[in-house]
Amino acid sequence: MNDNKPKRVPVIRMLKYVAAAVIIVFLFAGLYHFYFRNKPQAVPLSKAEKTSPDLQEDVPPGSDRATLTLANGSSIMLDTAGAGVLAKEGNTKLVKTSDGKLQYEAGSNTAALNLYNTVTTPRGGQFQLTLPDGTRVWMNAASSLRYPVAFTGNVRMVELSGEAYFEVAHNAGKPFNVTINSGLAERKDASVEVLGTHFNVNAYDDEPAVKTTLLEGKVKMRTANNDKTATLIPGEQSQLDHEGNLKIIENADIEQAIAWKNGMLQLTSADMQTIMRQIARWYNVEVKYESAVPAGHISGKVPRNLSLQQMLKALEMSGMHFRLEASEGKGLIATVIVLP
């Protein structure tokens, strides 16, 4: 087999090796039903729940928040800006829609345009936008997307860090390319060449691998120096680890890959650190372990619109234990202590 071609790994075979480590399974159908009908808000903590005098309220879940940085360096807070035209760059209007999304209305004579915008979501934020070519993008917390105000060349190129779900507008004569800037030398500037439409890219610095999951169409994953490539078909996922190793997972868990976009925290044989990285980004909290990281894996799903206290209580149903304290600086809301 060509060394440049990653080995395809069937999920069913992989699960045989992890099944023995799966010690707890939790299903939260009742919580899902209750909390989607009764969306929780930040509420005062009871005396028994307070672990620090500085922590007076529960932590709300993440929300639609993002910052738009224009080509001239100025910034617009998209969550607080009113609906309507936010700016005009060249002949392109930047518009916030009545439902809170960002879209571009391109005018004529954009060929000479060489301007770039960046949308950045904070920890505890998410956002949805439509690019100048009509491509729709959902951005998860702590993510950044850089793109041109007008796609004028032969290739539509954007740059992503963090996580985003793309529904690419069809244009056979102008391929869409996502450059992944993970900040890690082994993975920096890897890219996804889009030969289809719907896919998710998870490229956080603190995750063990950049994961590209395909729902519809076809995409080609390339490492930075093009020494490894992988073409995905729907239902597959490529994984590029810290050492630059690239592999393909067949029959990937598509529902889990895009659960965040659909408002869910969904886990399939997830270890404690994987779970808590998602908690940290979505609630803008710090996570610490009082001793060794608890062993075992968890499967199940719970809505992301729970407050932090409600989320932790749901996780405690699986046997986990936590302590919540006020965060000491760093711009974080709270600190979650994972107990043995």
C-alpha positions, -999 to 999 in steps of 0.1 A, spaced: 0 0 0 12 35 -8 25 51 25 10 84 15 -25 69 16 -39 67 51 -53 34 63 -91 32 65 -102 20 100 -137 6 104 -154 20 134 -169 -14 144 -135 -29 147 -122 1 167 -150 -2 191 -140 -38 200 -109 -23 216 -126 4 236 -157 -15 246 -140 -30 277 -132 5 289 -167 17 287 -179 15 323 -208 39 324 -236 48 300 -261 76 306 -292 85 286 -309 118 294 -342 116 274 -361 131 304 -336 160 307 -337 166 270 -375 168 270 -377 189 301 -350 214 293 -359 221 257 -394 230 268 -381 250 298 -349 267 287 -328 274 318 -315 308 328 -288 318 352 -301 313 387 -287 321 422 -269 292 438 -283 278 470 -262 281 502 -253 245 500 -241 248 464 -217 278 470 -181 268 472 -167 303 471 -182 336 484 -174 352 450 -195 328 430 -231 342 434 -249 328 403 -250 297 382 -232 300 348 -255 302 318 -248 282 286 -231 297 256 -250 319 232 -248 336 198 -218 359 202 -190 369 178 -168 397 167 -164 408 131 -130 423 122 -131 444 90 -103 448 65 -94 482 80 -89 466 114 -120 479 131 -143 456 150 -181 451 153 -197 431 181 -222 410 161 -244 400 190 -251 436 201 -252 453 166 -286 461 153 -301 445 122 -293 461 89 -262 472 70 -232 470 93 -205 482 69 -196 485 32 -163 473 18 -157 480 -18 -190 472 -35 -200 446 -9 -225 453 19 -222 435 52 -257 429 66 -269 416 99 -302 398 93 -333 401 114 -326 366 129 -291 376 140 -270 361 112 -243 378 91 -245 378 53 -228 396 24 -245 414 -5 -220 417 -33 -223 445 -58 -207 448 -93 -170 453 -102 -156 433 -73 -127 419 -94 -101 443 -79 -112 436 -43 -86 421 -21 -101 427 13 -105 401 41 -128 398 71 -125 377 102 -153 364 124 -142 352 158 -164 335 184 -153 336 221 -154 308 246 -191 306 254 -201 318 220 -213 305 186 -224 322 154 -238 316 119 -229 335 88 -233 334 50 -201 340 30 -201 362 -1 -205 331 -24 -236 319 -5 -218 293 15 -233 289 50 -211 285 80 -219 275 116 -191 284 140 -186 267 174 -171 284 205 -135 296 205 -132 296 167 -121 320 140 -128 322 102 -109 344 79 -123 349 43 -123 375 15 -151 400 11 -154 388 -25 -142 355 -40 -125 368 -71 -98 341 -80 -101 306 -94 -103 291 -59 -125 301 -29 -101 300 1 -109 305 38 -88 299 69 -102 282 100 -91 277 136 -114 260 160 -146 242 147 -171 250 120 -198 232 99 -199 242 62 -227 240 36 -207 251 5 -225 268 -23 -220 248 -55 -196 263 -81 -178 236 -101 -155 261 -118 -143 276 -85 -133 250 -58 -138 258 -21 -107 253 1 -105 254 39 -70 260 53 -67 246 88 -46 268 111 -44 247 143 -14 265 157 5 233 160 36 229 138 27 193 128 -8 203 116 -4 239 106 -18 248 72 -33 214 64 -62 219 41 -96 205 31 -104 207 -6 -141 207 -10 -155 185 -38 -189 184 -23 -211 204 1 -217 195 38 -189 188 62 -176 196 97 -140 205 107 -128 203 143 -94 218 145 -89 230 181 -53 233 194 -61 212 225 -77 183 207 -56 152 198 -65 153 161 -80 176 134 -112 158 124 -129 164 91 -163 146 89 -182 144 56 -220 144 54 -226 150 17 -205 152 -15 -167 146 -14 -137 163 3 -100 158 0 -78 162 31 -42 173 26 -13 177 51 7 209 50 35 196 27 10 174 6 29 142 16 -4 126 27 -39 130 13 -73 114 19 -104 116 -1 -136 111 19 -170 99 9 -201 106 29 -201 89 63 -162 90 67 -140 110 89 -103 119 85 -81 124 116 -48 142 115 -29 139 147 -2 159 164 26 139 147 11 145 112 -4 110 109 -35 108 88 -61 81 89 -97 76 77 -125 63 99 -152 45 80 -188 47 92 -180 76 114 -204 88 141 -219 117 120 -245 126 146 -218 131 173 -196 151 150 -223 177 143 -242 175 177 -228 209 188 -245 225 157 -278 209 167 -276 221 203 -264 189 219 -235 176 239 -233 141 225 -207 115 236 -198 81 223 -173 63 246 -158 97 255 -131 99 282 -132 126 310 -108 150 293 -127 150 260 -159 158 279 -144 185 300 -127 203 270 -161 208 255 -175 220 288 -146 245 292 -152 260 258 -190 262 259 -193 277 294 -160 297 294 -147 280 325 -114 265 336 -112 228 344 -89 214 370 -85 178 383 -81 174 420 -60 143 415 -56 119 387 -80 121 357 -108 97 364 -108 66 342 -136 52 321 -157 63 292 -192 77 288 -218 76 261 -250 96 259 -263 130 250 -277 161 268 -288 195 255 -263 223 255 -288 249 267 -285 237 303 -268 260 328 -234 248 341 -249 236 374 -276 216 355 -250 202 331 -227 191 359 -257 175 378 -266 156 346 -230 143 343 -230 134 380 -258 109 372 -231 89 354 -210 87 385 -188 118 380 -182 143 408 -174 180 406 -168 211 428 -176 246 414 -155 276 424 -150 312 414 -122 316 388 -92 336 398 -87 360 369 -80 349 333 -113 363 321 -130 329 329 -164 327 347 -157 298 370 -135 269 378 -148 233 376 -129 209 399 -132 173 388 -131 151 418 -119 115 421 
